[in-house]
């Protein structure tokens, strides 16, 4: 019963010291870009109180004197600024966006304007009706409609926004076709998008080579520029023999004869008046698949070997000819019929039009608008060439501009509410989430804001004044397609309601429909159409964040069970058979018995109890463990960044140490002293493979867990080739051996896969002191330290022809001091950890392009890979190129203190980072961090108290 009373007394004293009225300041440190849910951050610098500007310190004093009653969120900012006026929401006025632009007339391109990532801005000029030349800025991007949304919302809230005019189509003229080509390149690189989004007829402006997206196709086409090409036109239906343009497909079909490039063929003359038919795009020949002789066997494209199934006899009559393939004696024709009629097949030769062909001159290869100096663009916005005041609709505010002003700091709230991804399906119905008494919102430059609780409540109250009709106007005048408008209104209203709840503001919700539907395009709040004619944006790819499907949940549970079962078996083996903890326990019991017998014998001999002599008793410890695991990992892991990946880990851990304790302490001193020292070494091999689903984790065999075997297998592949397989080989034979080896290597290590080899050496020691009074009060303290040395090699297949290699070496030394006062329940806990460390990372790139003409250094690359996979060595890699080097030094001090339910933690850190370029150029960066965190954790303390009482009663 005394334990229960003691616990209640401690809990009562903790609660008594925690009174909100006594603590007007925050209990947490607020982060940049996060919105606090309580008072604490420095008040805004532009508040007006009783007609005068209120300084932040004065505002804080008002709050303190009122003991938190004075509501700073009800103070308006200074409205003498041109940026904002304290007005009621007003209807959209198109006159506010008037620019003297005639969309029916051509604008002249002037120059590109530097822009933020994802946006492309450029200046244009147009002569007005009075003959004056006017200059404007045109902006293209996947999210220009977001700017229009912000503009409309901010004007409703009283902000003054310069004119921004939406242009559905414009005609843009250039000084030359070269200037036009440069414009295309700039547009693509700035927006990270296909220019066809903004220029529907983009491909018509390109050369033949540029219209081919596949690099191999481009190279083939370039090598056949001077070779004569013809179209093969079928007499029966007037269609042409066609290959799929820009698609790596071996199958051929019939197609319209006006198709660019895909209908052009080279007729190569061979011996005995035979011909081969070859594509100038793929460089491959027409080939009967599998050398089949059956009727309706398909024709494909295949590497040219000029055997009989690739050779044809052209039997001409009356200007028409048939094509008889030599291995089967059958003729080339389109399949016909109702099913798969467009396929190219062989059939028994007959005198029918379906098997007759004519040759026609190839169609022009270059786009028909190549020489045109005018293009048509769509879905852009126009702005004045110069703003007389800051355009807040653009959405980027540096913190140097904000300067703590409520008029600007509060904008994080409306910015985040209408922060719409390119796909509206990915826009969450909730506006944010609370993390550690702070609201995290989605906005790409949120870190520039230091929005206070008062700022957020002030702007949110203005947002809450908007009615549903206002939201409909905001979205309508952002010029989205109808179905997008419909779902976007519902989502923005839902986000408005949610933000109100996050801040705890009492107000009525505006009704919204999460299941809004319209035709076949919008079903239950989800857009089902991706491409929208006239728009650059794809408003509907992807799905919103949602729970996993039932099937995926089942596979996730299955993979977790397998992982846990495997881990349980390994841990059992390690704990039962690979360490001497049971021996140590037996040795401690035997030591106690020996001491007891010595004292008993002394008593029998002398009649007085014997004393245990002061000394140190020690016992060696050793242990080890096998490391085997297979886990499905979500998100970043060991330096990799895939959504879902399969992690196979195998390795071992071994340790050797000593346990010691002090014996013979005086009976009147309830003190115990013990300690241990240990050296531990471990090596792990990790294979990370990106997977598309949890189900996919069951498809990979468990033999792949033997990662060292896979590693050595790859190394042996290169060792065998470099040891002599290339000796005496030249030309195509040499290239074939190299190509075959790289095909095997790339198959084993796919794009995105990683192999990591980690070594850890830990040397540590600690001393523990403990005292107990009346079996209730316990005092414990400790001092310890350790040194960690880490070496890691990370091999990543970054893309088709690039390997990234990271070689890490680190060393961390830590000192730990701790103290605890525990009368059944923890009353006082204190600890301090001092860490100091150094790390160095070297970064290399290896070109694994197999074609020796394109990559003359492929043999050096293979030699480097051999060293990596056989010896974990980067020595040969460094011969190829000098690495980028990153050096990092740090010193951290972490202190923690808890007094009953009160918690205090602090961090003081210094970081020094140096980046060294392969050329020797260096750049240093310094960072100093000071952080504190304090608060009351009643729930945690209550759990600890209950556990302490239960532990005492059950002992």
Secondary structure, 3 states (H helix, E strand, C coil): CHHHHHHHHHHHHHHHCCCHHHCCCCCCCCCCCEEECCCCCCCCCCEEECCEEECHHHHHHHHHHCCCCCCHHHCCECCCCCCECCCCCCCCCHHHHCCCCCCCCEEEEEEEECCCCCEEEEEEEEECCCCCEEEEEEEEECCHHHHHHHHHHHHHCCECCCCEEEEEEEEEECCCHHHHHHHHHHHHHHHCCCHHHCCCCHHHHCCCCCCCCCHHHHHHHHHCCCCCCEEEEECCCCCEEEECCCCCCCEEEEECCCCCCCCEEEEEECHHHEEEEEECCCCCEEEEHHHCCCCCCEEEEECCCCCHHHCEEEEEECCEEEEEECCCCCEEEECCCCCCCCEEEEECCCCCHHHCEEEEECCCCCCCCCCCCEEEEEEEEEEECCCCCCCHHHCCCCHHHHCCCHHHHCHHHHHHHCCCCCCHHHCCCCCCEEECCEEECCCCCHHHCCCCHHHHHHHHHHHHCCCHHHHHHHHHCCCCCHHHHHHHHHHHHHHHHHHHHHHCCCCCCCCCCCCCCECCCEECCEECCCCCCCCCCCCCCCCCCCCCCHHHHHHHHHHHHHHHHHHHHHHHHHHHHCECHHHHHHHHHHHHHHHHHHHHHHHHHHCCCCCCCCEEEEEEEEEEEEEEEEEEEEEEECCEEEEEEEEEEEEEEEEEEEEEEEECCCCCCCEEEEEEEEEEEEEEEEEEEECCCCHHHHCCCHHHHCHHHHHHHHHHHHHHHHHHHCCCCCHHHHHHHHHHHHHHHHHHCCCCCEEEEEEEEEEEEEEEEEEEECCCEEEEEEEEEEEEEEEEEEEEEEECCEEEEEEEEEEEEEEEEEEEEEECCEEEEEEEEEEEEEEEEEEEEEECCCCCCCCCCHHHHHHHHHHHHHHCCCHHHHHHCCCEEEEEEEEEEEEEEEECCEEEEEEEEEEEEEEECCCCCEEEEEEEEEEEEEEECHHHHHHHHHHHHHHHHHC
